[in-house]
Amino acid sequence: MGHYAYFVAIFLMVAGLYVTVARGNLVKKLIGLSIFQTSVYLLYIAPGKLIGATAPIVAPQYATYSNPLPHVLILTAIVVGVATLALGLALVVRIREAYGTVEEDQILAEDERRDADA
Amino acid sequence: MLDHLPALQVVVPLMSAPIIVLLRRPGAAWLISTLASFVAFAIAVALALRVAETGTVSYAMGSWPPPWGIEYRVDALSAFMLVLVAGVAALVMPYARRSVAAEVAEHQAYLFYAMYCLCVAGLLGMTITGDLFNVFVFLEISSLSTYVLIALGRGRRALLAAFQYLIVGTIGATFYVIGIGLLYLVTGSLNFADVAQRLAGIGELRPVLAALAFITVGLGLKLALFPLHQWLPNAYAFAPSVVTTFLAATATKVSVYVLVRFYFLVFAPSQALEGVPVGGVLIALSAAAIVAMSLVAVFQPDLKRMFAYSSVAQIGYVTLGLGIANEAALTGSLAHLVNHGVTKSALFLLVGGIVLRGGDASFASLAGLGQRMPWTSFGIGVAGLSLIGVPATAGFTSKWYLIAGAAEQGSWWIVALVVAGSLIAVAYVWRFVEAAYLAQPPAGAAAGEPPLSMRASEAVAVALCVVLGLVTAFNIGFARRAVGLLLGGAG
């Protein structure tokens, strides 16, 4: 059971990827994408933590330190994830204004109908 | 000042973006992004000259020495890519003013230029950095701005194309992060050279293989490696012409470059690749890309889509050389990055001119183009020859090296494949020639060339298609030096 953090991360990873690929609703796709990205945060942060260790403060009473670098990296990745989600949602709003729907199959059908008319 | 050129290479376009957003005026925005891209090009050339003279330049960001701090590393390979990216960025800017005014709403034009600068900064950053995680950050800077640039295209289909690319691109980037996370867990370092050194002592380990797989798939999505290319045709077809040109010439190429760094400078020195048929898989996928995508290109109803599918096929030639991985084939691959970049920019610039005058680039509207737009048609013809790989054009030189590399290995079917791919390219370029020169123009069709500023960029790009085929000092010469670095070990 020592690897249970990895099991959780991989479950979230696969679940997120599945939702992204399998769902036709554009908002649900973005939710899946977010879950997928979040799983990577866990993958990075879990190995950085040592149980019983502290932040790397140099003082005589602390001997074991956790690695802070993964946290810093993931802070950047979270910012990127938020930016991606915001941009994705903004695009969905524009798509809904242009097509009147956020279902991928309806949008594609609409495009095909337009092609057939032309 | 001159010591800080590696930092300025990224900082100049990066800082131009907020300035443009503050100024808001389209004219000023165009001027600043033009200046920024030309300054970036000058810096790239200066760095390339310095690398040629004194060897690899290593720059410690914020004076934190590598491997702890972020290192900017300019070597024979990255200098070559910097010149390509910054060169294309500068090449399309004179063209952009009129083309963007015609294709992007006026109140959005300044945002277009801001995003363009960010995209250039991201791609240059991916190229110059020597830090694994920094590559991801710059990859996302360039990707996020690319999604916006594509969504600014005319018509609502651009929105869906941008959204689909966003989903696929984010999955690709996240795969890349998983890959480097695994490498970090194994080695405890994020510096390319340092990771390579530590991996060499480790030998075969399953997380390293998993990292290899994640990085290959992640970057494969970004570089449109067949069959991970589905996002590309729509994104290229519905984006504004300037964006299509810039992306086709640089974005996929930079991802190839990052993949090359991983294969030859990180994984190859360790034993991780032994017994894993990376080369074989790459060759098989590339062969499929070259044949299938060239055939699909022949049957497209629209010039932009046709050249988009052709791009996927041309990426196949590049990855083919990586799969063969001997000196001649790698030289061909790297040279093809430049040759195809120049050829496709010429083609997409010229197609943008047709879109500006005629509204679209479907084959139906191309009838008699040779009479209506003689220069544009002539240019597409010349660049088309380079796409096919006719001798004395840029496309020929790289395919020659690819064929030489395949023959050296005795893989005659690959030689036949490259020739077959070129023959199919003849078929799709011929479709244009047929429509433009052998059909009568319909009465009342739009005539006249695009404005002079656009023709200047087009002329330079078309001229480069021929010049790079005759004077091979830049493309082949630089590629050879870069290959020396790749095969000579961690350098």
Interface residues (C-beta under 8 A of the other chain):
Chain A: M13 L17 T20 L26 K29 L30 L33 F36 Q37 V40 L43 Y44 P47 P70 L73 T76 A77 V80 A83 T84 L87 G88 L91 V92 R94 I95 A98 Y99 I107 D111
Chain B: F133 F136 V137 E140 L144 Y147 V148 A151 R156 R157 L159 L160 A162 F163 L166 I167 T170 I171 A173 T174 V177 I178 G181 Y184 L185
